[in-house]
Amino acid sequence: MITRECRPKTFDELAGQDQNKKVLKSIIKAPEKSPKVIIMQGAYGTGKTSSARLFARALNCTSSSKPCGKCKNCTEDIDHSSFYSEYDSAVVG
């Protein structure tokens, strides 16, 4: 799927989400103070899923506080990962 091939792999590759990146990166630095749930809302194509996937990888990266792309948590398919769950309210059934 082209969306998986073109999806950003790091926060630096994520375009147009400066405020979002700033908030998520600050949570990554102090995860013990983070909220239990983060709800991302916005129009189609604004980067919600990409941001959430990068955030999940960064929180669980064993090498650094950003997705390294080398450890098990960064390389496994996030759709089958135990540390990422996505609920799309537009999908019914």
LUMKOL-617308 format. One record per residue: residue in three letters; x, y, z of N, C-alpha, C in turn. Coordinates in steps of 0.1 Angstrom, whole numbers, always signed. Layout:
<nodes>
NODE residuo    nx    ny    nz   cax   cay   caz    cx    cy    cz
NODE     ALA     X     Y     Z     X     Y     Z     X     Y     Z
...
</nodes>
This chain:
<nodes>
NODE residuo    nx    ny    nz   cax   cay   caz    cx    cy    cz
NODE     MET    +8   -12    +0    +0    +0    +0    +9   +12    +0
NODE     ILE    +5   +22    -8   +13   +34    -9   +14   +42    +4
NODE     THR    +3   +42   +11    +3   +50   +24   +13   +44   +34
NODE     ARG   +16   +31   +34   +26   +26   +43   +40   +29   +38
NODE     GLU   +42   +29   +25   +55   +31   +19   +59   +46   +21
NODE     CYS   +49   +55   +20   +52   +69   +21   +51   +75   +35
NODE     ARG   +46   +68   +44   +44   +72   +58   +57   +76   +64
NODE     PRO   +58   +88   +71   +71   +92   +77   +76   +82   +87
NODE     LYS   +89   +80   +88   +95   +71   +97  +100   +78  +110
NODE     THR  +102   +91  +109  +107   +99  +121   +99  +111  +122
NODE     PHE  +100  +118  +134   +93  +131  +136   +98  +141  +126
NODE     ASP  +111  +141  +123  +117  +150  +113  +110  +150   +99
NODE     GLU  +106  +138   +96   +99  +136   +83   +85  +140   +82
NODE     LEU   +79  +142   +94   +65  +145   +95   +63  +160   +92
NODE     ALA   +56  +163   +81   +54  +177   +76   +42  +184   +82
NODE     GLY   +43  +196   +85   +32  +205   +89   +25  +202  +102
NODE     GLN   +32  +196  +111   +27  +192  +124   +36  +197  +136
NODE     ASP   +40  +210  +135   +50  +215  +144   +45  +215  +159
NODE     GLN   +33  +220  +161   +28  +220  +175   +25  +206  +180
NODE     ASN   +20  +198  +171   +17  +184  +175   +30  +177  +179
NODE     LYS   +41  +179  +170   +54  +172  +173   +60  +177  +186
NODE     LYS   +58  +190  +189   +64  +196  +201   +57  +190  +214
NODE     VAL   +44  +188  +213   +37  +182  +225   +40  +168  +226
NODE     LEU   +40  +160  +216   +43  +146  +216   +58  +143  +221
NODE     LYS   +67  +151  +216   +81  +150  +220   +83  +153  +235
NODE     SER   +75  +163  +240   +77  +166  +254   +71  +155  +263
NODE     ILE   +61  +148  +258   +55  +136  +265   +65  +125  +265
NODE     ILE   +72  +123  +254   +82  +112  +253   +93  +114  +263
NODE     LYS   +97  +127  +265  +108  +129  +275  +104  +126  +289
NODE     ALA   +91  +127  +293   +87  +124  +306   +74  +115  +305
NODE     PRO   +75  +102  +301   +63   +94  +299   +56   +91  +312
NODE     GLU   +62   +92  +324   +55   +89  +336   +45  +100  +339
NODE     LYS   +46  +112  +333   +37  +122  +335   +27  +123  +324
NODE     SER   +27  +114  +315   +19  +115  +303    +4  +111  +306
NODE     PRO    -5  +116  +297   -19  +111  +299   -20   +97  +295
NODE     LYS   -31   +90  +300   -33   +76  +297   -39   +74  +283
NODE     VAL   -46   +84  +278   -52   +83  +265   -50   +96  +258
NODE     ILE   -47   +95  +245   -45  +107  +237   -55  +106  +225
NODE     ILE   -64  +116  +224   -74  +115  +213   -69  +126  +203
NODE     MET   -67  +121  +190   -64  +130  +180   -76  +132  +170
NODE     GLN   -79  +144  +168   -91  +147  +160   -87  +157  +149
NODE     GLY   -93  +156  +138   -90  +165  +127   -95  +160  +114
NODE     ALA   -94  +168  +104   -98  +164   +90   -90  +153   +84
NODE     TYR   -95  +146   +75   -89  +135   +68   -75  +140   +62
NODE     GLY   -65  +133   +63   -52  +136   +57   -44  +146   +64
NODE     THR   -46  +149   +77   -39  +159   +84   -27  +153   +92
NODE     GLY   -25  +140   +93   -14  +134   +99   -17  +128  +113
NODE     LYS   -29  +126  +116   -32  +120  +129   -27  +106  +131
NODE     THR   -29   +97  +122   -24   +83  +123    -9   +83  +122
NODE     SER    -3   +91  +113   +12   +91  +112   +18   +96  +125
NODE     SER   +12  +106  +131   +17  +111  +144   +16  +101  +155
NODE     ALA    +4   +94  +156    +2   +84  +166   +11   +72  +165
NODE     ARG   +14   +68  +152   +23   +57  +150   +37   +60  +154
NODE     LEU   +42   +72  +150   +55   +77  +154   +56   +78  +169
NODE     PHE   +46   +83  +176   +46   +85  +190   +47   +71  +197
NODE     ALA   +39   +62  +193   +39   +48  +199   +53   +42  +197
NODE     ARG   +59   +43  +185   +72   +38  +183   +83   +45  +192
NODE     ALA   +82   +58  +193   +91   +65  +201   +90   +62  +216
NODE     LEU   +78   +60  +221   +77   +56  +235   +82   +43  +238
NODE     ASN   +82   +34  +229   +86   +20  +231   +99   +16  +225
NODE     CYS  +106   +26  +219  +119   +24  +213  +129   +20  +224
NODE     THR  +137   +10  +222  +146    +5  +232  +160   +13  +231
NODE     SER  +162   +19  +220  +175   +26  +217  +175   +41  +221
NODE     SER  +164   +48  +219  +164   +62  +221  +150   +67  +223
NODE     SER  +149   +80  +225  +136   +86  +227  +129   +90  +213
NODE     LYS  +134   +85  +203  +128   +87  +190  +129   +74  +182
NODE     PRO  +120   +72  +173  +121   +59  +165  +135   +57  +158
NODE     CYS  +142   +47  +163  +155   +45  +157  +155   +37  +144
NODE     GLY  +144   +29  +142  +143   +22  +130  +151    +9  +130
NODE     LYS  +157    +5  +141  +166    -7  +142  +161   -17  +152
NODE     CYS  +156   -12  +163  +152   -22  +174  +139   -29  +170
NODE     LYS  +136   -39  +178  +124   -48  +175  +111   -39  +174
NODE     ASN  +109   -30  +184   +97   -22  +185   +96   -13  +173
NODE     CYS  +107    -9  +167  +106    +1  +156  +105    -6  +143
NODE     THR  +109   -19  +142  +108   -26  +129   +96   -35  +127
NODE     GLU   +90   -39  +138   +78   -48  +137   +66   -40  +131
NODE     ASP   +57   -48  +124   +45   -42  +118   +36   -37  +130
NODE     ILE   +34   -24  +130   +27   -18  +141   +12   -22  +141
NODE     ASP    +7   -26  +130    -7   -31  +130    -9   -44  +138
NODE     HIS    +2   -51  +141    +1   -63  +149    +9   -62  +162
NODE     SER   +11   -50  +166   +19   -47  +178   +10   -46  +190
NODE     SER   +15   -50  +201    +8   -50  +214    +8   -36  +220
NODE     PHE   +16   -27  +216   +17   -14  +222   +10    -3  +214
NODE     TYR    +3    -6  +204    -5    +4  +196   -19    -1  +193
NODE     SER   -28    +7  +196   -42    +4  +193   -49   +16  +187
NODE     GLU   -56   +14  +176   -62   +25  +169   -77   +22  +168
NODE     TYR   -85   +32  +171  -100   +31  +170  -104   +42  +160
NODE     ASP  -110   +39  +149  -114   +48  +139  -129   +49  +140
NODE     SER  -135   +60  +145  -149   +61  +147  -157   +62  +133
NODE     ALA  -150   +64  +122  -157   +65  +109  -159   +51  +104
NODE     VAL  -152   +41  +109  -154   +27  +104  -165   +21  +113
NODE     VAL  -176   +17  +107  -187   +11  +114  -187    -4  +111
NODE     GLY  -189   -12  +122  -191   -26  +119  -179   -34  +125
</nodes>
